[in-house]
């Protein structure tokens, strides 16, 4: 089942990714306190809520139920739906347990006017992305169910195109198959991901690729692992209901 939004001219969504919380609110990860980073990020947004929030994985660092419960508590006063998908650090069972009540929603398809947003599970047995034949076929069935005049955007955790840095060790292993699906359907306009802790937008093979900054730390595009503390970020999306190619995306960083 898809989550169907009420008709309106445009839809404002927030994408938040790579929170890497630990079980302690004052716990540390790579020189920052990830819970405090996320708390700081969400505080001003709570009074200017979007139409929805999408959490694109690696919400936990220590794989604990408590880390997810801390996230749930931060959103407990929010009225907009909060959707989520897993990253390589996540435990799907614990996510579902902690996010079992509103505002969290388990749907992985969103219908916003002419737009169809697909939230994909790219978690595998290793830190690399995994989108096997079963998941590919599921996505292809979804696409067949959409109206011919719809526009489609995909969200997942792992990147599908090389970043030229250490993070490529954990790229989407089935990237070629994903690209084949993208190329086969002109209704697919783009794909957004987390995982890289790096904000960018580029056009490749007619598809817009967008990387979401992390709410925890950012990564430098270097051959070795170099996290940078102090700049929690997110993406604000604006999907125009009837203008397929007029999708605005901007990433924002808190000052600090």
C-alpha positions in Angstrom: 0.0 0.0 0.0 1.1 3.5 -0.8 0.8 6.5 1.5 -1.4 9.0 -0.5 -1.0 12.7 0.3 -3.9 15.1 0.0 -3.9 17.1 -3.3 -2.0 20.3 -3.2 0.2 22.4 -5.6 3.6 21.3 -4.1 5.0 19.1 -1.4 7.8 20.0 0.9 9.8 17.1 2.3 12.9 16.8 4.4 15.5 14.1 3.9 17.6 13.3 7.0 20.3 10.7 6.9 23.2 9.0 8.7 22.4 10.1 12.2 24.6 7.4 13.8 23.0 7.6 17.3 24.3 5.6 20.2 22.3 4.5 23.3 23.4 7.5 25.3 22.0 10.9 24.6 25.4 12.4 25.3 27.4 9.6 23.6 30.0 10.3 21.0 30.7 9.3 17.4 33.6 10.7 15.4 34.1 13.7 17.6 30.4 14.7 17.8 27.4 13.9 20.0 25.0 12.5 17.3 21.9 12.8 19.4 22.6 16.4 20.3 23.4 17.1 16.6 20.0 15.7 15.5 18.2 17.5 18.4 19.8 20.7 17.2 18.8 20.0 13.6 15.2 19.2 14.4 14.5 22.0 16.9 13.8 24.9 14.5 12.1 22.5 12.0 9.5 21.4 14.4 7.8 24.8 14.3 8.0 24.8 10.5 7.2 21.2 9.7 7.3 19.9 6.2 4.7 17.6 4.6 6.8 14.6 5.4 10.2 13.5 6.6 12.3 10.7 5.0 15.1 9.1 7.1 17.5 7.4 4.6 19.4 5.1 6.9 22.3 4.6 9.3 20.2 6.0 12.0 22.1 4.0 14.6 25.8 3.5 15.2 25.7 0.9 18.0 22.8 -1.1 16.7 20.8 -0.6 19.9 17.1 -0.3 20.4 17.6 2.7 22.7 19.3 4.6 19.9 16.2 4.3 17.8 14.0 5.1 20.8 15.9 8.4 21.1 15.0 9.2 17.6 11.4 8.3 18.2 11.3 10.6 21.2 12.7 13.5 19.1 9.8 13.1 16.7 7.1 12.4 19.3 5.6 15.9 19.0 5.7 16.1 15.2 2.4 15.9 13.3 3.8 15.2 9.8 4.5 11.6 8.7 8.0 10.3 9.1 9.1 7.5 6.7 12.3 5.5 7.0 14.5 3.0 5.2 17.5 1.0 6.5 21.2 1.6 6.0 24.0 -0.8 6.5 24.3 0.0 10.2 20.6 -0.5 10.8 18.6 -3.4 12.3 15.3 -3.5 10.5 13.5 -5.3 13.4 14.6 -2.8 16.0 13.6 0.1 13.7 10.2 -1.4 13.2 9.9 -1.9 17.0 10.9 1.7 17.9 8.9 3.3 15.0 5.7 1.4 15.5 3.5 4.4 16.4 2.8 7.8 14.7 4.2 9.9 13.3 6.3 7.1 11.9 4.9 5.3 8.8 6.0 1.9 7.5 4.9 2.6 3.9 7.7 2.5 1.3 5.7 4.1 -1.5 4.5 7.7 -1.4 2.0 9.3 -3.8 2.2 13.0 -4.1 0.1 14.4 -7.0 1.8 13.0 -10.2 4.8 11.9 -8.2 5.6 8.4 -7.0 8.4 8.1 -4.5 9.9 4.7 -3.8 11.8 4.0 -0.6 14.2 1.2 -1.4 15.9 -1.3 1.0 19.6 -1.5 0.0 20.9 -3.2 3.2 22.9 -6.3 2.7 25.1 -8.8 4.6 28.1 -6.4 4.4 28.4 -2.6 4.6 28.1 -2.5 0.8 24.8 -1.9 -0.9 22.7 -5.0 -1.9 19.8 -4.9 -4.3 19.4 -8.4 -5.5 17.1 -9.9 -8.2 14.1 -10.2 -5.8 14.4 -6.5 -4.9 14.9 -5.5 -8.5 11.8 -7.4 -9.5 9.8 -5.8 -6.7 10.7 -2.4 -8.0 9.9 -3.3 -11.5 6.4 -4.5 -10.4 5.9 -1.2 -8.6 6.8 0.8 -11.7 4.3 -1.2 -13.8 1.6 -0.2 -11.4 2.1 3.5 -11.8 0.1 5.6 -14.3 1.9 6.4 -17.6 2.0 10.1 -16.8 3.5 9.8 -13.4 7.0 10.9 -12.4 9.2 8.7 -10.2 11.9 9.4 -7.7 13.9 6.8 -5.8 15.3 7.0 -2.3 17.8 4.5 -0.9 20.8 4.4 1.4 23.7 3.4 -0.8 25.2 5.3 -3.7 25.1 3.8 -7.2 27.9 5.9 -8.9 31.5 6.2 -7.8 32.4 9.1 -5.5 36.1 8.6 -6.0 36.8 8.1 -2.3 37.1 5.5 0.3 33.3 5.1 0.6 33.3 3.4 -2.8 34.5 0.3 -1.0 30.9 0.1 0.2 29.1 1.2 -3.0 25.9 -0.5 -4.2 27.1 -3.9 -5.4 24.2 -4.3 -7.8 24.7 -0.8 -9.3 24.7 -2.0 -12.9 21.3 -3.6 -12.4 19.9 -0.5 -10.8 21.2 1.6 -13.7 19.5 -0.7 -16.1 16.2 -0.2 -14.4 16.7 3.6 -14.4 17.5 3.5 -18.1 14.4 1.4 -18.9 11.8 3.8 -17.6 11.8 7.5 -18.6 9.4 8.3 -15.7 12.3 7.8 -13.3 13.7 11.3 -12.8 16.3 10.7 -10.1 17.7 8.9 -7.1 18.7 10.3 -3.7 20.8 8.5 -1.1 22.7 8.9 2.1 25.8 6.7 3.1 28.4 9.1 1.7 28.0 11.8 4.3 28.5 14.3 1.4 26.1 16.7 -0.2 26.1 16.9 -4.0 23.7 16.9 -7.0 24.7 15.8 -10.5 23.2 14.5 -13.7 24.3 11.1 -15.1 22.8 9.3 -18.0 19.7 11.6 -17.8 19.2 10.7 -14.1 19.7 13.2 -11.3 21.8 11.8 -8.5 21.6 13.5 -5.1 23.6 12.8 -2.0 22.3 13.8 1.4 24.6 15.3 4.0 24.7 13.6 7.4 23.1 14.9 10.6 26.2 13.6 12.4 29.5 14.2 10.5 30.5 14.8 6.9 33.1 12.8 5.0 35.9 14.2 2.9 36.2 12.8 -0.6 39.6 11.3 0.1 41.2 7.8 -0.3 41.2 7.4 3.5 38.5 7.8 6.0 38.3 11.5 7.2 35.2 12.6 9.0 34.5 16.3 9.6 32.6 17.3 12.7 30.5 20.3 13.3 28.2 20.6 10.3 24.9 18.6 10.6 22.9 18.9 7.4 19.8 17.7 5.6 18.0 18.2 2.3 14.8 20.1 1.7 12.8 18.8 -1.3 10.0 20.6 -3.1 8.0 18.3 -5.4 5.7 20.2 -7.7 2.5 18.2 -8.1 2.0 18.8 -11.8 5.5 19.9 -13.0 7.6 16.8 -13.3 10.9 18.4 -14.0 10.5 21.3 -11.6 11.8 19.5 -8.5 13.9 21.8 -6.3 16.4 20.4 -4.0 18.7 22.3 -1.6 20.8 21.1 1.2 21.3 23.0 4.4 23.8 23.0 7.1 23.5 24.4 10.6 26.0 27.0 11.5 28.6 25.9 13.9 
